[in-house]
Amino acid sequence: MSLPAASFAEKRRILQLETLYDLALSLHDQGSEGQLVQELLERVCAVLDPAAAAAVTCESYAGSRALSLVGWSERPPSGERLLEDPLWSDLLNEGGLIVRHRGEFGGRPYRELIAAPFAYRGVFLGYIAMIDKEARAGAAASFSDGDRRFLDSVAALAGVSLDNVRQVERLETQRERLEEENKLLKNQWGDEVGGQRFVAQAAPMRRVLQVVERVAPRGVSVLVRGESGTGKELIAKLLHLHSGRGGSLIALNCAALPESLLESELFGIEGGVATGVTARPGKFELAHQGTLFLDEIGDMQPAIQGKLLRVLQEREVVRLGAQRPISVDVRLVAATHRDVEELISAGRFREDLYYRLKGVDVALPPLRERREDIPHLVRYFLVEFCRREGIPVPHLAPQALARMMSYGYPGNVRELRNVVEGSVSLAEGAIGEELVRSVMGTAADSAVAQEVAVEEELIDMETLERRHISKVLKMTGGNKSAAARILGLDRRTLLRKGF
């Protein structure tokens, strides 16, 4: 004797409530996000009887984190493919459960599909989808209103659990970072330098860090080369942090000051040299027993170069207007984006000073030669900016990340940071490819053409940089301050380059 239909419906409703209760208890006990997603999908499938199902979670910036599938025996889809499926975009736009009829999902045709996003406090973390309820008694079945409410409730519950798992991961990462920082005396490298993370997954940057690690404890002078925005100052901070020197790191941009002021800034000035002038120490004195970082050393005037060479040879400075020398113990790190050998050939840089500075030569690769680092840099800048602004981290579409990775970045890491922060500031929900394209401006559209031109015409990078700056200036109507902000440069740098 068969039970009335109402009894089946009641039993199913009780089963759904029991499953929700069990999930509320068990999801908090899962050790990893992958385990949580698998447990979730298995329990939901046991209640809803789908022919196939999928659950996928994503990074807040791009890429999948965890994936669980049921019913895909051949050519199962990857997490990335499911996040590129139009269903994910629809879920982001709708913000809740979706029902679809007759279509394709993950390479599998379906008669009926229901899906719900994992979300918590406005942040979308992934989704779960059910395909084609299994037939009963030879008749095709459909997901009922109760089934849909159940899936929606499960997804909401999972959103909270996923957020908890990620918070635990963040706390664990923070704990590990603190442990690494406590190992600095054992010559272990920390995650952060002066509040900035040094991202170095690409082989060229790993080689640079290996060199820096070897020379940091030594007193040898270091010359850091690289285009603007490649992280020369960050390398100086690393060298100082791991040098073991008790003094401070003092930095000075040689291109930012005229010759007369640069001399007094470097060597100090004696009181009474002119009316109203009081005595003050120079950067060499302030960096005693520490590190002096001279940025853009290639822009230093020849007259100052001679005095700098004498200080490095004698290890003492004489303030302007003074007679008595002052002994200094300083480790010098210099940086430039210029070709110093060319400057020497042109008579604009002293060869003897060059060899004094070049105890160790460190060349930083431009961002276009370390594209593997771009996703990691994007994630760091995205999370850092949102934390600083106190806003949720938006989802970054895979196409948007691909657009970021395809660009050449004449402004290097500094320009990438500006693109990320500009995209977040203008985003309404997810960050899509068109938004990134608009933030990059016309430079993004011409990036491929420029790279082809470099290969075909052998354009030198200085010419390419000037072309890019000219395009940005045209976009801003000649406003140099606005162009400098977009490029991530100092306005004085644009003036120095002749713009």
Secondary structure as the mmCIF struct_conf table of DSSP 4:
data_model
#
loop_
_struct_conf.conf_type_id
_struct_conf.id
_struct_conf.beg_label_comp_id
_struct_conf.beg_label_asym_id
_struct_conf.beg_label_seq_id
_struct_conf.end_label_comp_id
_struct_conf.end_label_asym_id
_struct_conf.end_label_seq_id
HELX_LH_PP_P HELX_LH_PP_P1 SER A 2 PRO A 4
HELX_RH_AL_P HELX_RH_AL_P1 ALA A 5 SER A 26
HELX_RH_3T_P HELX_RH_3T_P1 LEU A 27 ASP A 29
BEND BEND1 GLY A 31 SER A 32
HELX_RH_AL_P HELX_RH_AL_P2 GLU A 33 LEU A 48
STRN STRN1 PRO A 50 CYS A 58
BEND BEND2 SER A 60 GLY A 63
STRN STRN2 SER A 64 VAL A 70
BEND BEND3 GLY A 71 GLY A 71
BEND BEND4 GLU A 74 ARG A 75
HELX_LH_PP_P HELX_LH_PP_P2 PRO A 76 SER A 78
HELX_RH_AL_P HELX_RH_AL_P3 GLY A 79 GLU A 84
BEND BEND5 ASP A 85 ASP A 85
HELX_RH_AL_P HELX_RH_AL_P4 PRO A 86 GLU A 94
BEND BEND6 GLY A 96 GLY A 96
STRN STRN3 ILE A 98 PHE A 105
TURN_TY1_P TURN_TY1_P1 GLY A 106 GLY A 107
STRN STRN4 ARG A 108 TYR A 120
TURN_TY1_P TURN_TY1_P2 ARG A 121 GLY A 122
STRN STRN5 VAL A 123 LYS A 133
HELX_LH_PP_P HELX_LH_PP_P3 GLU A 134 ALA A 135
STRN STRN6 ARG A 136 ARG A 136
TURN_TY1_P TURN_TY1_P3 ALA A 137 GLY A 138
STRN STRN7 ALA A 139 ALA A 139
HELX_RH_AL_P HELX_RH_AL_P5 ASP A 145 ASN A 182
TURN_TY1_P TURN_TY1_P4 LYS A 183 LYS A 183
HELX_RH_3T_P HELX_RH_3T_P2 LEU A 184 LYS A 186
TURN_TY1_P TURN_TY1_P5 ASN A 187 ASN A 187
HELX_LH_PP_P HELX_LH_PP_P4 GLN A 188 GLY A 190
BEND BEND7 ASP A 191 ASP A 191
STRN STRN8 GLU A 192 VAL A 193
TURN_TY1_P TURN_TY1_P6 GLY A 194 GLY A 195
STRN STRN9 GLN A 196 ARG A 197
BEND BEND8 ALA A 202 ALA A 202
HELX_RH_AL_P HELX_RH_AL_P6 ALA A 203 VAL A 215
TURN_TY1_P TURN_TY1_P7 ALA A 216 PRO A 217
BEND BEND9 ARG A 218 ARG A 218
STRN STRN10 VAL A 222 ARG A 225
TURN_TY1_P TURN_TY1_P8 SER A 228 GLY A 229
BEND BEND10 THR A 230 THR A 230
HELX_RH_AL_P HELX_RH_AL_P7 LYS A 232 LEU A 241
TURN_TY1_P TURN_TY1_P9 HIS A 242 SER A 243
BEND BEND11 GLY A 246 GLY A 247
STRN STRN11 LEU A 249 ASN A 253
TURN_TY1_P TURN_TY1_P10 CYS A 254 ALA A 255
BEND BEND12 ALA A 256 LEU A 257
HELX_RH_AL_P HELX_RH_AL_P8 GLU A 259 PHE A 267
STRN STRN12 ILE A 269 ILE A 269
TURN_TY1_P TURN_TY1_P11 GLY A 271 GLY A 272
BEND BEND13 VAL A 273 ALA A 274
TURN_TY1_P TURN_TY1_P12 THR A 275 GLY A 276
STRN STRN13 ARG A 280 ARG A 280
HELX_RH_AL_P HELX_RH_AL_P9 LYS A 283 LEU A 286
TURN_TY1_P TURN_TY1_P13 ALA A 287 GLN A 289
STRN STRN14 GLY A 290 ASP A 295
TURN_TY1_P TURN_TY1_P14 GLU A 296 GLU A 296
HELX_RH_3T_P HELX_RH_3T_P3 ILE A 297 ASP A 299
BEND BEND14 MET A 300 MET A 300
HELX_RH_AL_P HELX_RH_AL_P10 PRO A 302 GLU A 314
TURN_TY1_P TURN_TY1_P15 ARG A 315 ARG A 315
STRN STRN15 GLU A 316 VAL A 317
STRN STRN16 LEU A 320 LEU A 320
TURN_TY1_P TURN_TY1_P16 GLY A 321 GLY A 321
BEND BEND15 ARG A 324 ARG A 324
STRN STRN17 ILE A 326 SER A 327
STRN STRN18 VAL A 330 THR A 336
BEND BEND16 HIS A 337 ARG A 338
HELX_RH_AL_P HELX_RH_AL_P11 VAL A 340 SER A 345
TURN_TY1_P TURN_TY1_P17 ALA A 346 GLY A 347
BEND BEND17 ARG A 348 PHE A 349
HELX_RH_AL_P HELX_RH_AL_P12 GLU A 351 LEU A 357
BEND BEND18 GLY A 359 GLY A 359
STRN STRN19 VAL A 360 ALA A 363
HELX_LH_PP_P HELX_LH_PP_P5 LEU A 364 PRO A 366
HELX_RH_3T_P HELX_RH_3T_P4 LEU A 367 GLU A 369
HELX_RH_3T_P HELX_RH_3T_P5 ARG A 371 ASP A 373
HELX_RH_AL_P HELX_RH_AL_P13 ILE A 374 GLU A 389
TURN_TY1_P TURN_TY1_P18 GLY A 390 GLY A 390
HELX_LH_PP_P HELX_LH_PP_P6 PRO A 392 HIS A 395
STRN STRN20 LEU A 396 LEU A 396
HELX_RH_AL_P HELX_RH_AL_P14 PRO A 398 SER A 406
TURN_TY1_P TURN_TY1_P19 PRO A 410 GLY A 411
HELX_RH_AL_P HELX_RH_AL_P15 ASN A 412 LEU A 426
BEND BEND19 GLU A 428 ALA A 430
STRN STRN21 ILE A 431 ILE A 431
HELX_RH_AL_P HELX_RH_AL_P16 GLU A 433 MET A 440
TURN_TY1_P TURN_TY1_P20 GLY A 441 GLY A 441
HELX_RH_AL_P HELX_RH_AL_P17 THR A 442 ASP A 445
TURN_TY1_P TURN_TY1_P21 SER A 446 SER A 446
HELX_RH_AL_P HELX_RH_AL_P18 ALA A 447 GLU A 457
HELX_RH_AL_P HELX_RH_AL_P19 MET A 461 MET A 475
TURN_TY1_P TURN_TY1_P22 THR A 476 GLY A 478
HELX_RH_AL_P HELX_RH_AL_P20 LYS A 480 LEU A 487
TURN_TY1_P TURN_TY1_P23 GLY A 488 GLY A 488
HELX_RH_AL_P HELX_RH_AL_P21 ARG A 491 ARG A 496
TURN_TY1_P TURN_TY1_P24 LYS A 497 GLY A 498
#
